[in-house]
Amino acid sequence: MLYFWRVKNVAYVLVTALLLGGCLRSAAVRAVNAAAEAMGGRSRIEAIHSFAIEGEGIDGNIGQNFTPDSPVTTWKVTGYTQTVDIDNKRMRTDQIRTAQFAYAGASPVHETLSVERDVAWNTTEGQAAPRLSEMAARDRQLELLRHPLTIMRAALDAEAQPSGSREQGNKQILDISTPEGQVTLAVDKKTHLPVSVTTVTDQPNMGDVMVETTFSDYQDVAGLKLPTRLTTKMDRWLLSDIRVARYTLNPNTANAGVPASMKEQAPAPAVPPASVTVENLARGVWLLGGSGNHHSVAFEFADHLTLFELPESEARAEAVIEKAHSLKFGKPLTEVIFSHHHFDHSAGLRLAVVNGLTIITERANISFFKELLTRKHLIVPDQLTKTLAPQRTQFKPVDDQLVLKDDLMEVDLFHVKDNSHSDTLVMGWLPKEKLLVQADLYDSGWLHQPWGDNLLKNVELRKLSPEKDVPVHGAVQPWGEVVATIRKAEK
């Protein structure tokens, strides 16, 4: 009797779940149909096979804000044209970006960001870069869905009907499964117009992030209601804010197609291989260089090694840690100095914790670093995610000055004062070797030297007398050459 009771109840639960799921799907389908009607009707939406947006706005400079809690710095975006071929899953974005912050590179820059199905590529100042990774192509395909026309076309597709619906304040939230991944569409319960599209992707420093594009300022365009403001955020950080001046419906999209040569290329690896070179700068001091323009510096103390910087990516950080272990057998690597919070410089933070390293950084970085250490990395699991044992992190803060010293080595760390690039910068000084170790203050290869004068003022403030500059970016140089380059750039 008990057996039949259990079977009966299990069947009841299953039937209830199926009925509930069917009701939710029905509500979602009704919401999609209402949204289509509000925009101008299903037939008008399905008649749009391509469209182009022209406008201007701003792009966020993600991971490069002045302090960990301040808003992102921005690029001014002009000449913005985005062409979307819905049927062929193509998108091409042309824009001119001008830095609205002190910048060492070329500005303005004309760039084109393109994707066709699983092929993504960039073109800068007319020069095409190699084919991007499969992850980059996937993210661009999700970006293609961040517009009411494209997400509604997906939602109306018989093979991608919405799977669920729920209410959230004045919005109805719809979950839509697409070949590119799960997409969440929010519609206004009163106007029935699409409010936002949200997707989830990976950002190497932050792990799993929500990318949300909100739609506002709807206007009539050839019988359709379309937004003239598209604002995109990654979690709390602004990615872009574009104001649309003009729509073109069903334009020719032949120029948005992938070049034949690009199709023949294999996609770049999501994580490029890292190589590390070693240059001995003084007794117990090594520059760990290699691919790219991000370096680390290793210091030998009496009973341990310390690194200055684990930049660029987890793959590079892993290669740097492995190389550091090979420098002095028997002496453990126990700590790493992070010069500041910017993403390219703090990329190895989570790996440092996996390796049990003490984190040394300016005090204002610590709460942000703790946040990065608690974030989920499930889409692209990193080493910290794969580590089963709980990790205990030790921090050693730098306020105005911190001295690391024993009988063999001394490294003095100073907070860099009044820097416009980052308020959490730390530079290193080796008094015996007369070496200055710095990040993002000077690079002989930069087009401009916006922080050169700040570097000289901080060296004077601390009463230092360097013989050589050891940068995280660029080549090691005699100090006289550094000063001459900065003075020349000031003229």
C-alpha positions in Angstrom: 0.0 0.0 0.0 2.9 2.3 0.9 4.5 1.6 -2.4 1.4 2.6 -4.4 1.1 5.8 -2.3 4.7 6.8 -3.1 4.2 6.1 -6.8 0.9 8.1 -6.8 2.6 11.0 -5.1 5.7 10.9 -7.4 3.4 10.9 -10.4 1.4 13.8 -8.9 4.6 15.8 -8.5 5.8 15.1 -12.0 2.4 16.0 -13.5 2.4 19.2 -11.4 5.9 20.1 -12.6 5.0 19.5 -16.2 1.8 21.6 -15.9 3.7 24.4 -14.2 6.4 24.3 -16.8 3.8 24.4 -19.5 2.1 27.4 -17.9 5.4 29.3 -17.6 6.2 28.6 -21.2 2.7 29.7 -22.2 3.1 33.0 -20.2 6.5 33.6 -21.8 5.2 33.0 -25.3 2.3 35.4 -24.7 4.8 38.0 -23.4 7.0 37.6 -26.5 4.0 38.0 -28.8 2.9 41.1 -26.9 6.4 42.5 -27.2 6.4 41.9 -30.9 3.0 43.6 -31.2 4.3 46.6 -29.2 7.3 46.9 -31.5 5.2 47.0 -34.6 4.0 43.5 -35.2 5.6 40.1 -35.9 5.4 40.4 -39.7 7.4 43.7 -39.6 10.0 42.3 -37.3 10.4 39.1 -39.4 10.7 41.3 -42.5 13.9 42.8 -41.1 16.9 40.7 -42.3 19.6 43.3 -41.5 19.9 46.7 -40.0 22.5 49.4 -39.4 22.9 51.8 -36.5 24.7 55.1 -36.7 25.5 57.2 -33.6 28.0 58.1 -31.0 28.7 57.7 -27.3 31.2 56.3 -24.9 33.1 53.1 -24.2 34.2 52.0 -20.7 37.9 51.3 -20.1 37.2 48.2 -18.1 39.7 47.3 -15.4 41.6 50.6 -15.6 39.7 52.9 -13.2 41.5 55.4 -10.9 40.7 53.4 -7.8 39.0 50.1 -7.4 35.7 51.8 -6.4 35.7 54.7 -8.8 33.8 54.7 -12.2 35.7 53.4 -15.2 37.6 55.8 -17.4 36.0 56.2 -20.8 36.7 56.5 -24.5 34.6 59.0 -26.6 33.1 57.1 -29.5 32.4 58.8 -32.8 31.8 57.6 -36.3 29.9 54.7 -34.8 28.2 52.4 -37.3 27.1 48.9 -36.4 25.8 46.7 -39.2 23.9 43.5 -38.3 23.1 40.7 -40.7 20.5 38.7 -38.8 20.1 35.8 -41.3 23.9 35.2 -41.7 24.8 36.0 -38.1 27.2 38.7 -39.1 28.0 41.9 -37.2 30.5 44.6 -38.0 31.1 47.6 -35.7 33.1 50.6 -37.0 34.1 53.3 -34.6 36.6 55.9 -33.8 37.7 55.9 -30.1 39.4 58.9 -28.4 40.8 58.5 -24.9 39.2 60.8 -22.3 42.0 60.1 -19.9 45.8 60.3 -19.9 46.9 57.7 -22.4 50.4 56.6 -23.6 49.2 55.2 -27.0 47.7 56.5 -30.2 44.4 58.4 -29.8 42.1 58.6 -31.7 42.0 55.1 -33.2 39.8 53.8 -35.9 38.8 50.2 -35.3 36.4 47.6 -36.7 35.1 44.7 -34.7 33.6 41.9 -36.7 32.1 38.4 -36.4 30.4 36.0 -38.8 29.2 32.8 -37.1 32.2 31.3 -35.4 34.8 33.6 -37.0 35.7 36.9 -35.1 38.4 39.4 -36.0 39.5 43.0 -35.4 40.8 45.6 -37.8 42.7 48.6 -36.4 43.6 51.6 -38.6 42.9 49.4 -41.6 45.2 46.5 -40.5 43.4 43.2 -39.8 44.6 41.2 -36.8 44.7 37.4 -36.7 41.5 35.5 -36.2 40.3 35.7 -32.6 39.5 32.8 -30.3 36.3 30.7 -30.3 35.3 32.3 -27.0 35.6 35.8 -28.6 33.4 34.7 -31.5 30.8 33.2 -29.0 30.8 36.5 -27.1 30.3 38.5 -30.3 27.4 36.3 -31.3 25.8 37.0 -27.9 26.5 40.7 -28.4 24.6 40.4 -31.7 21.5 39.5 -29.7 21.7 42.6 -27.6 19.2 44.5 -29.6 15.3 44.2 -29.7 15.3 43.2 -33.4 17.7 40.4 -33.0 16.5 39.1 -29.6 12.9 39.2 -30.8 13.8 37.4 -34.0 15.4 34.7 -31.8 12.5 34.6 -29.4 10.0 34.2 -32.3 11.9 31.4 -33.9 10.1 28.1 -33.5 13.3 26.4 -32.4 14.1 28.9 -29.7 10.9 29.6 -27.9 11.2 31.1 -24.4 11.5 28.4 -21.7 10.4 30.4 -18.6 8.8 33.6 -17.3 8.7 35.5 -14.0 7.9 38.9 -12.8 10.3 41.4 -11.3 8.8 44.7 -10.3 7.4 46.4 -13.4 9.2 43.9 -15.7 8.5 40.4 -17.0 11.7 38.3 -17.3 11.9 35.7 -20.0 14.5 33.0 -20.4 15.3 32.2 -24.0 17.5 29.4 -25.2 19.5 30.2 -28.4 22.2 28.3 -30.2 24.7 30.9 -28.9 23.6 30.4 -25.2 21.0 31.3 -22.7 19.7 34.9 -23.0 17.4 36.7 -20.5 15.0 39.2 -22.0 13.1 41.7 -19.8 10.0 43.5 -21.1 8.0 46.3 -19.6 4.7 45.0 -18.2 2.9 48.2 -19.2 4.3 49.1 -22.6 5.4 45.5 -23.5 8.5 46.9 -25.1 11.9 45.1 -24.5 13.7 46.7 -21.6 17.0 44.8 -21.6 18.9 41.7 -22.6 21.3 39.9 -20.3 23.9 37.3 -21.0 26.5 35.6 -18.9 30.1 35.2 -20.0 33.7 34.9 -18.6 36.0 37.8 -17.8 39.4 36.4 -16.7 39.8 38.6 -13.6 36.2 38.6 -12.5 35.1 35.2 -13.7 31.4 34.8 -14.4 29.9 38.2 -15.3 26.5 39.4 -16.3 26.5 41.6 -19.4 23.3 43.6 -19.6 22.2 46.0 -22.4 19.3 48.2 -21.6 17.1 49.8 -24.3 15.5 53.3 -23.9 14.3 56.3 -25.8 12.2 54.3 -28.3 11.2 56.1 -31.5 9.2 55.2 -34.6 11.3 53.8 -37.5 9.4 52.8 -40.6 6.5 51.4 -38.6 8.7 49.8 -35.9 9.4 51.1 -32.4 13.2 50.9 -31.9 15.5 52.2 -29.1 17.8 55.1 -29.7 19.9 54.5 -26.6 21.8 51.3 -25.9 23.6 51.1 -22.6 25.7 48.0 -21.8 27.2 47.1 -18.4 29.4 44.2 -17.2 28.2 43.7 -13.7 28.5 47.2 -12.2 31.0 48.5 -14.8 30.0 50.5 -17.9 31.0 48.8 -21.2 29.3 51.3 -23.6 26.6 53.9 -23.9 25.5 54.5 -27.5 23.0 57.1 -28.7 21.5 56.2 -32.0 21.1 59.0 -34.6 19.9 56.9 -37.5 18.6 53.4 -38.3 18.8 51.9 -41.8 16.7 48.8 -42.3 17.7 45.9 -44.6 20.9 47.5 -45.8 23.4 45.6 -48.0 25.7 43.7 -45.7 28.2 42.2 -48.1 31.1 44.2 -46.6 30.4 42.7 -43.2 31.3 39.2 -44.4 34.5 37.4 -43.2 37.4 37.5 -45.6 38.3 34.2 -47.3 41.9 34.4 -45.8 40.4 34.7 -42.3 38.2 31.7 -42.7 41.3 29.6 -43.5 43.0 30.6 -40.3 42.6 28.5 -37.2 41.1 30.4 -34.3 43.6 31.7 -31.8 43.8 29.8 -28.5 41.6 31.3 -25.7 44.7 31.4 -23.5 47.9 32.0 -25.5 51.0 30.0 -24.5 53.4 31.9 -22.2 57.2 31.9 -22.3 59.5 33.4 -19.7 63.0 34.7 -20.2 65.5 35.4 -17.4 67.9 38.4 -17.2 70.1 38.8 -14.2 70.1 42.5 -13.3 72.2 42.3 -10.1 73.0 39.7 -7.4 69.7 38.2 -6.4 67.6 40.3 -8.8 66.1 38.9 -12.1 63.9 40.3 -14.7 61.4 37.7 -15.9 60.4 38.8 -19.4 59.2 37.0 -22.5 56.2 37.2 -24.8 54.3 40.5 -24.8 55.2 43.6 -22.9 54.5 42.5 -19.3 57.4 41.6 -17.1 58.0 40.5 -13.5 61.0 40.9 -11.2 62.2 38.4 -8.7 64.2 39.3 -5.5 66.3 36.8 -3.5 66.1 37.2 0.3 68.0 35.1 2.8 65.4 32.4 3.1 62.8 33.1 0.4 62.0 34.7 -3.0 59.6 37.6 -3.6 58.1 38.6 -7.0 57.1 42.0 -8.2 54.0 41.6 -10.3 52.1 38.6 -11.8 50.6 40.3 -14.8 48.7 39.7 -18.1 47.0 36.3 -17.6 46.8 33.2 -15.4 48.8 31.3 -18.0 51.7 33.8 -17.8 51.5 34.0 -14.0 51.8 30.2 -13.8 54.9 30.3 -16.1 56.4 33.1 -14.1 55.9 31.3 -10.8 57.5 28.1 -12.3 60.5 30.1 -13.6 60.9 31.8 -10.2 61.1 28.4 -8.4 64.0 27.5 -10.7 66.1 30.5 -9.9 67.3 29.4 -6.4 66.6 25.8 -5.5 65.8 25.3 -1.9 64.4 28.9 -1.4 60.7 29.0 -1.6 58.7 31.7 -3.3 56.6 33.1 -0.5 55.2 36.5 -1.6 54.2 38.7 -4.5 53.9 42.5 -4.8 51.1 43.7 -7.0 51.9 47.3 -8.2 48.2 48.3 -8.5 44.7 47.0 -9.1 44.4 47.3 -12.9 43.3 44.0 -14.5 46.4 43.5 -16.7 48.6 43.8 -13.6 46.5 41.8 -11.1 45.7 38.9 -13.5 47.8 36.5 -11.4 46.1 37.3 -8.1 44.0 34.1 -7.8 46.9 31.9 -8.9 49.1 33.5 -6.3 46.6 32.4 -3.6 46.6 28.9 -5.0 50.4 28.9 -4.5 50.1 30.1 -1.0 51.8 33.5 -1.6 51.3 36.5 0.6 49.8 39.4 -1.3 51.7 42.7 -0.9 49.9 45.7 -2.3 48.7 49.3 -1.5 46.1 49.1 1.2 43.3 50.5 -0.9 43.5 47.4 -3.2 42.9 44.8 -0.5 39.1 44.9 -0.3 38.8 44.8 -4.1 41.3 41.9 -4.3 39.3 40.0 -1.7 36.2 40.5 -3.8 38.1 39.1 -6.9 39.1 36.0 -4.8 35.5 35.2 -3.9 34.0 35.4 -7.4 32.8 32.3 -9.2 34.8 31.1 -12.2 32.5 28.3 -13.5 32.3 29.2 -17.2 36.0 29.0 -17.6 37.3 27.4 -14.4 40.7 28.7 -13.2 43.1 27.0 -10.8 41.5 28.5 -7.7 38.2 27.1 -8.8 39.7 23.7 -9.4 41.4 23.7 -6.0 39.2 21.7 -3.6 40.9 22.7 -0.3 39.9 26.1 1.1 42.6 28.8 0.5 43.7 31.1 3.2 45.0 34.5 1.9 47.5 36.7 3.8 47.8 40.3 2.9 50.6 42.7 3.7 49.5 46.3 3.1 51.6 49.2 1.8 50.5 52.5 3.2 53.1 55.3 2.5 56.1 53.0 2.7 56.9 49.3 3.5 60.4 48.0 3.8 61.2 44.3 3.0 64.6 43.6 4.4 67.0 40.9 5.7 70.7 40.4 5.7 70.7 39.6 1.9 68.2 41.9 0.3 66.3 45.2 0.8 63.3 46.3 -1.2 61.6 49.5 -0.2 58.0 49.9 -1.4 56.5 53.4 -1.8 53.0 54.5 -2.6 53.2 56.7 -5.8 51.8 60.1 -4.9 49.4 62.2 -7.1 49.4 59.9 -10.1 46.5 60.4 -12.5 46.6 56.8 -13.8 46.0 55.0 -10.6 45.8 56.1 -6.9 46.9 52.6 -5.7 50.3 52.4 -7.4 53.3 51.0 -5.6 56.9 51.3 -6.9 60.0 49.4 -5.6 63.4 50.8 -4.7 66.6 48.7 -4.2 68.9 51.0 -2.3 72.0 48.8 -2.5 71.6 48.0 -6.2 70.2 51.5 -7.1 67.4 49.9 -9.1 63.9 51.5 -9.5 61.1 49.0 -10.2 57.9 50.5 -11.5 54.8 49.8 -13.5 52.7 52.1 -15.7 54.9 55.2 -15.0 57.3 55.0 -17.9 58.0 52.8 -20.9 60.6 53.9 -23.5 58.3 52.4 -26.2 55.3 54.5 -25.4 54.1 57.1 -28.0 53.6 59.6 -25.1 54.9 59.8 -21.5 51.9 61.2 -19.6 53.2 60.0 -16.2 56.8 60.7 -16.7 56.8 63.9 -14.8 55.0 62.2 -12.0 57.7 59.5 -11.9 60.4 62.1 -11.6 58.5 64.0 -8.8 58.1 60.8 -6.8 61.7 59.9 -7.2 62.7 63.3 -5.9 60.1 63.2 -3.1 61.6 59.9 -1.9 65.2 61.2 -2.3 66.1 58.3 -4.5 69.1 58.1 -6.9 68.4 55.4 -9.4 71.1 54.1 -11.8 68.6 51.9 -13.8 64.8 51.8 -14.4 63.3 48.3 -14.3 59.8 48.6 -15.8 57.0 46.1 -15.9 56.4 47.4 -19.4 59.3 48.1 -21.7 63.1 47.7 -21.6 65.5 48.2 -18.7 67.3 51.5 -19.2 70.0 53.7 -17.5 68.3 56.4 -15.5 69.8 59.2 -17.5 68.1 57.9 -20.6 64.8 57.7 -18.8 65.0 61.3 -17.7 66.1 62.5 -21.2 63.2 60.7 -22.8 60.7 62.2 -20.4 62.1 65.7 -20.8 62.0 65.4 -24.6 58.3 64.2 -24.4 57.4 67.3 -22.3 58.6 69.7 -25.1 
